[in-house]
């Protein structure tokens, strides 16, 4: 079965909340995508069966979800003229700190670098010199402070709130993720391993956060692995 689609001109969100007007997108060429999967298309309440294996992208807007052993792969599909970008996002049941050394880490902290609870506490005890390094950077809310440990692991500290005693605003949390994206692209870092950031003691809804992360990174080739313990 052949599949093709087209998309009209629309506004695309960019960092900081501004918008730009895109040019009309041409009809994409027909192509064979493979085995059938179910996808939900934006702007529609219907679910459509379309051919799309988990390592390929649909030529349309939407999310295709497939169970692969213990992992869930979410492929955000965007059409840019004749180019389609499929986000490599997946969740794994494993300890974050067992991740391959080629992954960089990211987690949420306050500007005071207290790191007294949640997974930040684990980071602090594994990397005891990191809090002082974060403070030395004089971070503000919305920053992503890059730290390189003695063993070469790169860790991004996402400054999602001012004080460890506070709960973050979602807008500040999302600003820190935008800063993370800019830093990863600037340093050419292609593999990111994270916990379910913001969903622990910061009490942010993970479903909302996961959706934002996938949308934010959909125009990159950065692999995002979310590590959960159970």
HUWO-V189148 format. One record per residue. N is the residue number from 1. RES is the residue in three letters. SS is DSSP state (H for helix, E for strand, L for the rest). PSI is psi as a letter, one per 30 degrees, with the letter a starting at -180 (NA if undefined). NEAR is the number of other ideal C-beta (glycine too) atoms within 10 Angstrom. Layout:
n:N res:RES ss:SS psi:PSI near:NEAR
n:N res:RES ss:SS psi:PSI near:NEAR
This chain:
n:1 res:UNK ss:L psi:k near:9
n:2 res:UNK ss:L psi:k near:9
n:3 res:UNK ss:E psi:k near:15
n:4 res:UNK ss:L psi:l near:11
n:5 res:UNK ss:L psi:l near:17
n:6 res:UNK ss:L psi:l near:12
n:7 res:UNK ss:L psi:k near:18
n:8 res:UNK ss:L psi:l near:7
n:9 res:UNK ss:L psi:k near:9
n:10 res:UNK ss:L psi:l near:11
n:11 res:UNK ss:E psi:k near:10
n:12 res:UNK ss:E psi:k near:11
n:13 res:UNK ss:E psi:k near:11
n:14 res:UNK ss:L psi:l near:10
n:15 res:UNK ss:H psi:k near:13
n:16 res:UNK ss:H psi:f near:8
n:17 res:UNK ss:H psi:f near:9
n:18 res:UNK ss:L psi:l near:8
n:19 res:UNK ss:E psi:l near:11
n:20 res:UNK ss:E psi:l near:8
n:21 res:UNK ss:E psi:k near:8
n:22 res:UNK ss:L psi:l near:13
n:23 res:UNK ss:L psi:l near:7
n:24 res:UNK ss:L psi:k near:10
n:25 res:UNK ss:L psi:k near:16
n:26 res:UNK ss:L psi:l near:11
n:27 res:UNK ss:L psi:k near:13
n:28 res:UNK ss:L psi:k near:19
n:29 res:UNK ss:L psi:l near:9
n:30 res:UNK ss:L psi:k near:11
n:31 res:UNK ss:E psi:l near:13
n:32 res:UNK ss:L psi:k near:9
n:33 res:UNK ss:L psi:f near:18
n:34 res:UNK ss:L psi:b near:12
n:35 res:UNK ss:L psi:l near:10
n:36 res:UNK ss:E psi:k near:11
n:37 res:UNK ss:E psi:l near:19
n:38 res:UNK ss:E psi:k near:12
n:39 res:UNK ss:E psi:k near:19
n:40 res:UNK ss:E psi:k near:13
n:41 res:UNK ss:L psi:k near:17
n:42 res:UNK ss:L psi:k near:9
n:43 res:UNK ss:L psi:g near:6
n:44 res:UNK ss:L psi:k near:10
n:45 res:UNK ss:L psi:f near:6
n:46 res:UNK ss:L psi:l near:6
n:47 res:UNK ss:E psi:k near:11
n:48 res:UNK ss:E psi:k near:13
n:49 res:UNK ss:E psi:k near:10
n:50 res:UNK ss:E psi:l near:19
n:51 res:UNK ss:E psi:j near:16
n:52 res:UNK ss:L psi:j near:24
n:53 res:UNK ss:L psi:l near:15
n:54 res:UNK ss:L psi:f near:20
n:55 res:UNK ss:L psi:g near:12
n:56 res:UNK ss:L psi:l near:19
n:57 res:UNK ss:L psi:l near:20
n:58 res:UNK ss:L psi:k near:25
n:59 res:UNK ss:L psi:i near:24
n:60 res:UNK ss:L psi:l near:22
n:61 res:UNK ss:L psi:k near:17
n:62 res:UNK ss:E psi:a near:18
n:63 res:UNK ss:E psi:k near:19
n:64 res:UNK ss:E psi:k near:23
n:65 res:UNK ss:E psi:k near:13
n:66 res:UNK ss:E psi:k near:17
n:67 res:UNK ss:E psi:k near:9
n:68 res:UNK ss:E psi:j near:10
n:69 res:UNK ss:L psi:c near:7
n:70 res:UNK ss:L psi:g near:9
n:71 res:UNK ss:E psi:l near:15
n:72 res:UNK ss:E psi:k near:15
n:73 res:UNK ss:E psi:k near:18
n:74 res:UNK ss:E psi:k near:21
n:75 res:UNK ss:E psi:j near:26
n:76 res:UNK ss:E psi:k near:23
n:77 res:UNK ss:E psi:k near:23
n:78 res:UNK ss:E psi:k near:20
n:79 res:UNK ss:E psi:j near:20
n:80 res:UNK ss:E psi:j near:13
n:81 res:UNK ss:L psi:c near:12
n:82 res:UNK ss:L psi:g near:11
n:83 res:UNK ss:E psi:k near:10
n:84 res:UNK ss:E psi:k near:17
n:85 res:UNK ss:E psi:k near:17
n:86 res:UNK ss:E psi:k near:20
n:87 res:UNK ss:L psi:k near:25
n:88 res:UNK ss:L psi:i near:19
n:89 res:UNK ss:E psi:k near:22
n:90 res:UNK ss:E psi:l near:16
n:91 res:UNK ss:E psi:k near:17
n:92 res:UNK ss:E psi:k near:17
n:93 res:UNK ss:E psi:j near:11
n:94 res:UNK ss:L psi:l near:15
n:95 res:UNK ss:L psi:k near:12
n:96 res:UNK ss:H psi:e near:20
n:97 res:UNK ss:H psi:f near:13
n:98 res:UNK ss:H psi:g near:9
n:99 res:UNK ss:L psi:l near:19
n:100 res:UNK ss:L psi:k near:8
n:101 res:UNK ss:L psi:f near:10
n:102 res:UNK ss:L psi:f near:10
n:103 res:UNK ss:L psi:k near:20
n:104 res:UNK ss:E psi:l near:23
n:105 res:UNK ss:E psi:l near:22
n:106 res:UNK ss:E psi:k near:23
n:107 res:UNK ss:E psi:l near:21
n:108 res:UNK ss:E psi:k near:28
n:109 res:UNK ss:E psi:l near:25
n:110 res:UNK ss:E psi:l near:23
n:111 res:UNK ss:L psi:f near:23
n:112 res:UNK ss:L psi:f near:18
n:113 res:UNK ss:L psi:h near:22
n:114 res:UNK ss:L psi:e near:16
n:115 res:UNK ss:L psi:h near:23
n:116 res:UNK ss:L psi:f near:14
n:117 res:UNK ss:L psi:l near:13
n:118 res:UNK ss:H psi:a near:18
n:119 res:UNK ss:H psi:f near:20
n:120 res:UNK ss:H psi:e near:24
n:121 res:UNK ss:H psi:e near:13
n:122 res:UNK ss:H psi:e near:16
n:123 res:UNK ss:H psi:e near:23
n:124 res:UNK ss:H psi:e near:18
n:125 res:UNK ss:H psi:f near:9
n:126 res:UNK ss:H psi:e near:13
n:127 res:UNK ss:L psi:i near:18
n:128 res:UNK ss:L psi:f near:9
n:129 res:UNK ss:L psi:f near:11
n:130 res:UNK ss:H psi:e near:21
n:131 res:UNK ss:H psi:e near:20
n:132 res:UNK ss:H psi:e near:9
n:133 res:UNK ss:H psi:e near:17
n:134 res:UNK ss:H psi:e near:23
n:135 res:UNK ss:H psi:e near:14
n:136 res:UNK ss:H psi:f near:10
n:137 res:UNK ss:L psi:f near:15
n:138 res:UNK ss:L psi:h near:9
n:139 res:UNK ss:L psi:l near:22
n:140 res:UNK ss:L psi:l near:11
n:141 res:UNK ss:L psi:k near:20
n:142 res:UNK ss:L psi:f near:18
n:143 res:UNK ss:L psi:l near:21
n:144 res:UNK ss:E psi:j near:21
n:145 res:UNK ss:E psi:j near:24
n:146 res:UNK ss:E psi:k near:21
n:147 res:UNK ss:E psi:k near:18
n:148 res:UNK ss:E psi:j near:12
n:149 res:UNK ss:L psi:l near:15
n:150 res:UNK ss:L psi:f near:7
n:151 res:UNK ss:L psi:g near:8
n:152 res:UNK ss:L psi:g near:7
n:153 res:UNK ss:L psi:k near:16
n:154 res:UNK ss:E psi:k near:18
n:155 res:UNK ss:E psi:k near:19
n:156 res:UNK ss:E psi:k near:26
n:157 res:UNK ss:E psi:j near:29
n:158 res:UNK ss:E psi:j near:26
n:159 res:UNK ss:E psi:j near:27
n:160 res:UNK ss:E psi:f near:30
n:161 res:UNK ss:E psi:l near:22
n:162 res:UNK ss:L psi:e near:15
n:163 res:UNK ss:L psi:k near:11
n:164 res:UNK ss:L psi:f near:16
n:165 res:UNK ss:L psi:f near:10
n:166 res:UNK ss:L psi:l near:15
n:167 res:UNK ss:L psi:k near:13
n:168 res:UNK ss:L psi:l near:21
n:169 res:UNK ss:L psi:k near:13
n:170 res:UNK ss:H psi:e near:15
n:171 res:UNK ss:H psi:e near:11
n:172 res:UNK ss:H psi:e near:18
n:173 res:UNK ss:H psi:e near:24
n:174 res:UNK ss:H psi:e near:22
n:175 res:UNK ss:H psi:e near:22
n:176 res:UNK ss:H psi:e near:26
n:177 res:UNK ss:H psi:e near:25
n:178 res:UNK ss:H psi:e near:16
n:179 res:UNK ss:H psi:e near:20
n:180 res:UNK ss:H psi:e near:27
n:181 res:UNK ss:H psi:e near:18
n:182 res:UNK ss:H psi:e near:12
n:183 res:UNK ss:H psi:e near:18
n:184 res:UNK ss:H psi:e near:23
n:185 res:UNK ss:H psi:e near:14
n:186 res:UNK ss:H psi:e near:9
n:187 res:UNK ss:H psi:g near:12
n:188 res:UNK ss:L psi:h near:6
n:189 res:UNK ss:L psi:k near:17
n:190 res:UNK ss:L psi:f near:15
n:191 res:UNK ss:E psi:k near:16
n:192 res:UNK ss:E psi:k near:24
n:193 res:UNK ss:E psi:k near:21
n:194 res:UNK ss:E psi:l near:24
n:195 res:UNK ss:L psi:a near:22
n:196 res:UNK ss:L psi:i near:16
n:197 res:UNK ss:L psi:k near:24
n:198 res:UNK ss:L psi:f near:29
n:199 res:UNK ss:L psi:f near:18
n:200 res:UNK ss:L psi:c near:16
n:201 res:UNK ss:L psi:f near:14
n:202 res:UNK ss:L psi:f near:20
n:203 res:UNK ss:L psi:g near:9
n:204 res:UNK ss:L psi:k near:21
n:205 res:UNK ss:L psi:k near:11
n:206 res:UNK ss:H psi:e near:15
n:207 res:UNK ss:H psi:e near:9
n:208 res:UNK ss:H psi:e near:14
n:209 res:UNK ss:H psi:e near:20
n:210 res:UNK ss:H psi:e near:18
n:211 res:UNK ss:H psi:e near:14
n:212 res:UNK ss:H psi:e near:17
n:213 res:UNK ss:H psi:e near:25
n:214 res:UNK ss:H psi:e near:16
n:215 res:UNK ss:H psi:e near:14
n:216 res:UNK ss:H psi:e near:19
n:217 res:UNK ss:L psi:g near:23
n:218 res:UNK ss:L psi:f near:16
n:219 res:UNK ss:L psi:g near:14
n:220 res:UNK ss:L psi:l near:16
n:221 res:UNK ss:L psi:g near:11
n:222 res:UNK ss:L psi:k near:18
n:223 res:UNK ss:E psi:k near:16
n:224 res:UNK ss:E psi:j near:23
n:225 res:UNK ss:E psi:k near:19
n:226 res:UNK ss:E psi:k near:22
n:227 res:UNK ss:E psi:k near:20
n:228 res:UNK ss:E psi:k near:14
n:229 res:UNK ss:L psi:f near:9
n:230 res:UNK ss:L psi:NA near:3
